[in-house]
Amino acid sequence: MAKKSTGRAYSKAQVEKQRRARGNAIRRAIFVVAVLAVVVLAVVFLVLRGGEGASVGENAIGSAFSPLQNAFSSATKWVRDLFQGWRNYDELEANYQELFLENQQLSLELQSAEEAVAENQRLLSLLDAQSRYEELDPLYARVIARDPGQWFDTFSVNRGTNDGVSVGMAVVTGDGLVGRIYEVGLNYAKVLTIIDSRSAVSCLIERTRDNGVMRGQITATSDSPECYVNYVQNIANIVPGDTLITSGTDSLYPKGLVVGTVTAVSRATDTAGSYVIAMPSVDFQHIEEVLILRTVVETDEEEGLPVVATPTPVPRPTSTPAPSMAADEPETDENIFVFPTAMPESGATIGPVYEELPEDTWAES
């Protein structure tokens, strides 16, 4: 026979029910403890928090989460800027091109304005000169061509016989004497300036009224346009700074035109070897507009005056030439100047490039 069990028997359902009851009890206990802990912590924070300052707990939590917040904020900003830069790249490129073109346009306008100001100053100077030389019938002209080099020793202007220009007329600027016309066509004229070595100007010292002849000394390698004034008698009375003006005795230039300023005086004991160095008043590196004085200088046409030979260092003949020989007129080369411009040469009137002055005659006698 089988033995009877003496213990209390439980069914499987009862065991499972008891296990669930114990689990529910544990969860309720944990929940109650958590709620109590939260309440205790809240009370502690409220008690320990003072005035306007943060509590110890708040400081701890804020210090712990602050680096994370900064890192997250920086990363978010970097990503936002990156995508925003990509989105606005085309717009920025278009704005850059527009501003670049606007800058170029403004630069051109600024250069144009500066050129207009400079031209206005030059024209004001010429206008003042035109009022001073009104009785000499001045004519405005622009420089259209010049010889190569840094100096305006010879150049061409846009006036000719159609405007009443003829050979021998004086050319000036607002600063003073430039030179004279030596060749003229229908619509152009060529100017020989006073700094050219083939030019001579009869002038006088404005302060002392002493006469002399100023000759150009310019060459292709010259650093200064200074000229030499010879045949000055009372050279001891001349000092640097004296003004030179045209004397009007050479039948080339009207009297009273400003020529230049004395810069140095030779103190040679021999009067024939003394000279004066003068700086022209005109800037012969920058000439753009000039005035042509169309009034013809009065000349002495008395017959019987001897023709003076050109005082060049050439051997003198041992015998007197026959009257039939044309030895009393200096030879001139009409093609001595060649301009790099396509100017019409037909119908042009060419005068002698170098003319003898009365002072040269006095020096030879």
Phi, psi and omega in degrees: 000145180280148179280145177274142179285135181268338181277169180279130183265136178243143178274165180296326180292321179295319180298316180295323179294318179295321180296318180294324180295318179295320179297319179295322180295318180297317181295322179295321180296317180297319180298316180296319179296318180296318179297317178298321180295319180295319179296315180299315180297320179297318178296319179298315180299319181291326181285315185281341181290130183242137171043240183263349182280164178277154180283170179298318179294317178297319177298319181294312181295317180297318179295326181288320184267348183298312177301320180295320179295318179297316180297316180296320179295317179296316179297319179296317180295319181297315180295319180296316179295323180298310181292324179292322176296318177297320182291326184263006184298313180298321179294319178295321179296318179295320178295322178297314179297319179296316179292325178296314178296322178295321178295318178297318179296317179295324177296317177296319178295323178295316177298319178296319179294319178296320178295321178295321178295315179297317178295322179297320178295318179295317181292326176296321177296318178293324178296320176296318178295323179298322177291327179288323184257026185300324181288347179263012176055065181288149179230126179288139179213148177254145175285128182243347180198158179204161176287153177297150180125174183275346185252143174272070179278327171218141179203172182241149178236165187268036176231147180212205182296333176298338180256009179085017180273140178221166181296139177097351181289142180284149179236130183225167167234187178293342181270336181154202186286133176260309182170215182214160177283128177243348175210141183218140175241195182294317184229023177207163176210149179250140187244132172258119185273166184285346179274350178291143183292347178264008182251152177215140182229126174279119185224174177216155176284122186299325184282314185263348182064026177275135182272158176193177178237121180262128179238142178287152180232016188287142172225177182295335183255009183291140177265345183218146179272022182300144180242160179255137177248116182252173176064031176269121185283299183270065185289339180293338181273355184265138179230155176302138183106345177294146182266138177257134176229161178290141181269340180078010182263002182259004180059024180241313186239144174297155181284142173097002178284133179292131183252312183180196182227139178291131178248334180204154182229130176282136180249040179293144180290330179277124181298323181293335182264359180276152181203170179235139175259130183232144175259122179302148181282340181271142175278100184276014170257345182220090176236122181237325177227147180220172172240131176261121180273106188276358177284126182280133179287134179291137181238157178274110183258022179297132182281157176093355178287135181291146177275126185273134178284154179292124183282072177253149182286075177243151179298136178276143179291148181280338180241153180286128181291154179293152180301335182286343181280139181270063181268356183265002179242128180292141177281140178233147178257109184289342182255029183289335179253131175234118182262142179279040178230153182275075180262143178291125181267342181286137178081003181279144177257124185242128177258168179296135182288322182242128180239142180282140180253153179301329181296328176296323178295317179296324180291326181284333184281000000 
